């Protein structure tokens, strides 16, 4: 629920965020609601990977699945991205 409400604040309520070139609201919505991480393409060769480091907090045992999902997502983003550069 928390990430859904945060998505609504950052993206639904601030429509300029979803109107910027490079942001895919459907893809952002999917990963953001899962654990507040997403990708924003600044150009054809440069992307920002916004990750949620709270998921990796060793004291936060409730987010094991979200942490695993985020790590798999990061790996998928970096795998096969031959000419793309990332800002993490």
N, C-alpha and C positions, 0 to 999 in steps of 0.2 A: 504494500500500500504506500509506503513512504516514497519509494522511487517513482511510483506512478504519479503521486502528487507533485513531486519535484519536477518530473517531466512536464507536467501540466503547467507549472510555474515558469519554467525555463523556455519551453518550446511552444506550447499551446497559447499561453497568455502573452508571450513576447513573439509575435508573428514574424518580426524581422529575423529571428534566429532560423526559422524554417524557410524563409524566402531567400536566404543567402545561397549563392551557387556553391555546390559541393556538399551540402548536407542533405542526406536522404532521410526524411522524417520517418519513413517506415522502418528502415534499418536501425536508425538511432532509437526509435521507440522500443524495438524488440530487445536490444542489448541494454538500453538504459533501464528499462523496467525490471530486467533480470538482476542487475547489479550496479547500475549507474556508470557504465563504461560505454564508449561509442567511438566511431571513426568519423572524421570530418576531412574531406578532400579539399585542400587549398588550391591544388592545380592537378594537371594530369600526371604529375610525377611526385607530388608532395602531399602527405596526409598527416593529420594529427590523430594520434590514438590517445584518447582520454581514458585513463584507467582509474579504478577505485582501489586505492591502497588499503583502505579500511578492511576490505575483504581478506587481506593477507595478515591481519592482526592475529597473532597466535592466541590471544585471549578470547577472540570472537569465534567460538565454536559453532555458532548457529549458521554461519555462512559458508560451510564446507562446500556445498554444491555450487553456490554462486562463485566462489573462489576458483574451483576447478573449471567451471564454464568460462570464466574470464581468461584463465591461463590458456585453455584450448583455443579461445577466440583470438588471443594475441598471437599464438603460434600460427593459426590459420591466416591471419593478416600478413605475417612476415614471410610465410612460406610461399614461394613462387612469385614474390614481388621483385622481379629482377631489376627494373629501372626505377622503382618507386622508393622514395626516401620517406622516413617517418620521424616525426617529432613525438616523443612519448612523454 
